Amino acid sequence: MTDVIIHHLVTGKKAKIKCHDRVQKIAIFKHRLAVQLPERVVVYEQADQHGMVYRVKEKIVQPNECSLLVATSEALLLCQDTDLAIIGAKIPKSWTVPTPIRYVKVTTLHSREVLLLGLMNGQIWQVEPSTGVAKVIMQSPGSIRCLDVNASRGRIAVVDESSVCRIYSLPNGELLYSEENVSSVSWNSWCDDMLCLSGGGVLSIKAGHFPPATQPLTGSVVGFQGGRVFCLQSNSMQTINVPMSHAVHQYVEQKMFK
């Protein structure tokens, strides 16, 4: 529990960082890696864009325990119950929300880096670390388990504790459709209308409003790029190649192509 293994899911390369202390939390975003140790948080940055070498950028004294450590391109945040706070910044910022934070997604909306918080009461908050602005953007019926936004940032998929995944239009919060027996969800980073759902031992690939293609899977989807799905199975990450022919045939049959 004193080492961190970084696994590049696309290339398959791995790197080990020896921390020489007990690792409590980790967070990674793009080129930045944050590791929480008992008395401090160590921030690493990638030495080059394509390599697997990480170098220490800074060390932040932080003895407090947290439920979630979050890294963005410029900030480092601690999440504990209903509180979210930036640490290591010249001007500290913090936010308090009505109920415990269940999930945090780092993304960009309108060219700004934001955090999307999924709360226990079903609210989804948008927080801008750079400006400090925080607001409720929509309300889901149940406690949030996970969420993801598609490549164009026009739709959001929200999974709640009742294992229902609801797809909303992000600009106005309109419910577009829903899927049941879902524990995790991920949009395809290359195909705007395609998403992957997992739950109940099944992996589903859904394109637009068409019925999903399914196959057996034990694990939780954490990423979806092109024809590859990244799944967490027990304590290991697996890359699964999934056929796109089912979705192509659906679009061709409806003459939805150029």
N, C-alpha and C positions, 0 to 999 in steps of 0.2 A: 504493500500500500504506500510505498514511497516513490514509485516510478509512474510516469505518465507515458502511455503509448499513443502516438498519433498515427492514424491509418488514413491514407489518402484513398477515398473510395473509388475514384476513377482510374488512377494508375496502379493501385494496389500497393504502393510503397508504404513503408512504416518507419517510424523514428521513435526512439526512446529518450525521455528526459529524466534524469536522476535528480530528484528534489531533496533527498537526504532528510526528509521529515514526512510525517503522516499527511497524505493528501486527503483533504476533506471535500472540496468541491473543485470542479473545473468548468471553464466556459471558453468557447472558441468562436470567433467570428472573422471570416476572411483571413487576414494575415496575423491576427492577434490571438494569443492564448493567455488565459488567466488561470492561475492555480492557487487555491486557498489552502494555506497551511495553518497549523494551530495559532500562530501569532502574527501572521502576515499573509499578504496576497502578492504573489510574484507574477509580473506581466512579461510575457515573451512576445517577440515579433519575428516573423519569418525573415531570414537573412536575404533570400531572393525569391522572386515570384514563383519559380517552378521547382525550387529545391525543398528539402525536408529538414533544413537546419534552422533551429530557433535559438535566438539569443535573448538574454535578459534585458528588458527595456527599463523596468523600474520595480522597486519593492515598496509596498505600502503596508505600514503597520496597521493591522486590523485584527484584534483578538476576538471580536464578536462573531458568534455563530450566525449563520443565515440558512434559510431553506432553499435559496436559489441564488447562484452567482450568474450575472449576465454581462457579456461583453458586447460592445458596439465598436464601430471603427474609431471612435474618439473617446468613449467613456467606459467606465466600469461601475456596475451597479450591484447592490445587495438587496435582495428581496426577503422579507421576513413577515409572515402573516399578512397584515394589511398595509405594510410600509414598504416603500421603494426609495432607495437613496443612492446618489452618486458618491463614490469614494475616490480619494486621491486627486480631486479637482481643486483648483485655486478658490473657486466659489462653489461651495457645496449646495446641492439641491436635493430636496426630498418631496415625496408625495405620499398621501394617505388616502386609501380608497375605502368604501363602505364595508366590504367583506373580504376574507382572505383571497389572495392571488393564487390561482391554480395553475396558470400557464402564461408564459411570456414568449412572444414572437418578435424578433428584430427584423424589420423590413424597411422599405422606402415607400412613401406615399407623396405624390406631388413633388418629387425630387428632393424630399426631406427624409432623413433617417428618423424612424419612429419606433416606439415599442407598442405592441398590441397586447394588452393584459386581459386574460380571461379570468373572471371572478367566480366565486362560489355562488353568488346570487344570479348568475347568468349574464351580467353586464360585461360588455367589451369596451375597454378604455383605450384611447390613443394618447400616448405620452411622447412629447418631443423633448429629448434630453437637452438639445441645444438652446431652446427657448424657455423651457420649463412649463409649457402649455400642456394641460391634461384635460381630457373631456370624454364623456360617454358617447360612443358612436352607434351602438345598437344594444338590444336586449334579446337574449336567447332564453327559451323557456326553462332550461335547467342549468345546473352547475357545470361550468366549462371543464372539459377534460383536455382538449387540445384544439388548435386552430391553425389554418394556413391560408395564405392569399395566393392567387394565381399570378402568372408572369406579368400581365398587364395591369395588375392591381385593381381589376374591375369586379372581382368576385372573392368572397371569403367562405371557406368551409369551416364549420364549427361542430365539434363532437362534444356531446354532453354526457352526464353520468348515466343517462338512460340508454346509452349506446346508439343514439340517433345522430346522424350527421346531416346538418342542414346547410344548404348552399344559398347564400344571400348575395344580392347585388350590393357591392360595397358603397357606391355613391348614395343610395337611398334606403338601404336596409330591407329591400323587398325580398321575400322568401321565394326562391326559384324552384327548388325541389328538395327532397330529403331521401336519405337511405338509412335503413335500420341494420342493427347488429354490427355496428362499427365501433372499433376501439381507437383507431388512429387513421389519419388521412394526410395525403401529401399531393399537391398539384405538380404536374409535369413542368419543369423549368424551361422546356423548349416548346411545348404545345399548350397553348393558352386554355383550351377547353377540355383538357384531359386530366383526370385525377385518379389516384390510386387509393383504395380503401382496404383496411385489414380489420379482421375481427371474426371470432367464432371459428377459427381455423381455416378461413377463406381469404384469399387475395382477390380483389375486384379491380378491374381496369375499366373506367367509365369515360366515354367521350360524349361531351355535350349532354343532351337529354336522352340519348340512346340507352338501351339496357346494357348493363355491364357484362364484360367477359370475366369469368371466375376460374380460379384454380386453387388447389389446396395449399395452405401455408400456415406454419406455426411460427408466430412472431408478430412484430409490429413494424409497419412501414415508417421510415423516417425521412426518405427522400425518393425522388422520381425524376430521372433525367433521360429524355429520349426513350429508348427501349430498355432501360435499366432501372430496376427498383432496388433500393437499399433498405434492408430489413434488419432489425435487431432481433436475434434469436438467442434466447438465454443470455449468455455473456459474450456473444460474438456478433460481429456485423457481417452480413452476407449480401452479396450482389447477385440479383436474380435477373436474367434476361427474359423479357416478356414479349411475345409476338404482338405486333401492331396491326396485323392483317384483319383482325375482327373489326377494329375501328375503321380501317380504310374501306372495307366492304360496306359498312353501315352508311358512310358518307356517299360512296359511289351509288348505292341503291337509291338514295334520296336525291341524286344528282347535285349534291352539295360540294362542288369542286369547280375550279377554274382551269 
